[in-house]
Amino acid sequence: MILVTGCSGFIGFHLAKKLLEKKKSILGIDIIDNYYSKSKKIQRLNIIKKFDNFNFLKVDLNNFDKLRKIINKYPIDTIIHLAAQPGVRISLSNPFNTLKQNLTAFINVLEIARLKKVKKFIYASSSSVYGNSKIYPFNEQDFENIPVSVYGSTKLSNEIIADAYSRNFNINSIGLRFFTVYGPHGRPDMAYYSFLDNLRKNLPIQVFNKGNMMRDFTYIDDVVLGIVKVIKTKFKKKHEILNIGKGKPDKLMDLIKYLEKFYKKKFKIKFTKNIPIGDIKNTFSNTSKAKKIIKWIPKVNLENGIEKFVKWYKLDNGIK
Ligand SMILES: NC(=O)c1ccc[n+]([C@@H]2O[C@H](COP(=O)([O-])OP(=O)(O)OC[C@H]3O[C@@H](n4cnc5c(N)ncnc54)[C@H](O)[C@@H]3O)[C@@H](O)[C@H]2O)c1
């Protein structure tokens, strides 16, 4: 049985759905927090709850005693830990919650991995660990990575803690550095989604650094395929870190262009010179390690991915 934490979240939902379709037995855990619309999380959960091979527990991963007792009832052999407090900006305005969700809860799940002697512990890291590194593309061996946000620091800490656990307790761990994941059922706090919300509501959007930013936008289906390959692969090292990014960054202005093209409406844009604190100017993943170890090659380009996202968004908002 596979435990997926954060199963009502964006990536957790898509991953759980894919694994359920493959007839895997899944235990999903989520607290359904209010970082963004709870109804979006419930909407996702209702879709995966339809599968017979799905069990759901609404548990706070910070409550270790409850977690341990409940988990004991399930024959878990693999953990995919995706629950977290995402978001660079909120980690600077409310660092306490980011530390709680991303460090304390992380240790709790690792302890479960140790107690259950799982075959694999797979966890979400982030491109934010690279900070403002200028060594493009970002590669996993780049030790100049100094995160510029509390969020990025918690994700780098996760990698260091997972490494210690894998050495001391023989846990096979794989940390996945996700690069700007987007797509249907996405996160309303992320730019591609909030921009479209503003477009729908005839509100202007604020574009930082005069639009001179790049993101390695990675489509959700590619990300899910990558995680499925991580589950299947036999790793040589006890702890491995992999970039899960498209490997071809796009200009922020191209994102805007495609949103306009598929929504068939022009944005009102307010350009500003600054980049918000904690944000990174460019992200660009080197994907050769993932290609070599898990044989993963992302396929969806930004134009096609945004077309699919806008199609879903219109349906979700009852727009023809
Ligand atoms: N989406 C991206 O672009 C991206 C990029 C880099 C890294 N990540 C990481 O990938 C993971 C998944 O991201 P996402 O985009 O799906 O985020 P998300 O916010 O949509 O999902 C996270 C889920 O975790 C749940 N959760 C939070 N704290 C919890 C707790 N204490 N107990 C139980 N459940 C809890 C939330 O309710 C939420 O449903 C996160 O670890 C995130 O930091 C995401």
The ligand as an ORCA input file, in Angstrom:
! r2SCAN-3c Opt
* xyz 0 1
  N       3.308     22.994     -7.309
  C       4.577     23.335     -7.507
  O       4.907     24.035     -8.471
  C       5.654     22.894     -6.548
  C       6.980     23.273     -6.838
  C       7.980     22.855     -5.971
  C       7.691     22.072     -4.884
  N       6.390     21.735     -4.607
  C       6.129     20.909     -3.427
  O       5.326     19.809     -3.828
  C       4.428     19.441     -2.778
  C       2.998     19.454     -3.282
  O       2.704     20.778     -3.733
  P       1.275     21.209     -4.258
  O       1.500     22.214     -5.301
  O       0.473     20.009     -4.542
  O       0.717     21.956     -2.953
  P      -0.766     21.974     -2.332
  O      -0.800     23.104     -1.347
  O      -1.770     21.984     -3.412
  O      -0.857     20.611     -1.541
  C      -0.347     20.419     -0.242
  C      -1.398     19.689      0.588
  O      -0.826     19.381      1.865
  C      -1.856     19.488      2.838
  N      -1.228     19.683      4.148
  C      -0.473     20.738      4.539
  N      -0.086     20.584      5.823
  C      -0.598     19.391      6.243
  C      -0.538     18.676      7.476
  N       0.109     19.168      8.537
  N      -1.175     17.485      7.564
  C      -1.850     16.971      6.497
  N      -1.944     17.616      5.310
  C      -1.327     18.815      5.182
  C      -2.684     20.682      2.378
  O      -4.000     20.675      2.910
  C      -2.658     20.516      0.858
  O      -3.813     19.841      0.384
  C       4.707     20.413     -1.639
  O       5.615     19.817     -0.756
  C       5.344     21.595     -2.336
  O       6.170     22.330     -1.456
  C       5.370     22.124     -5.426
*
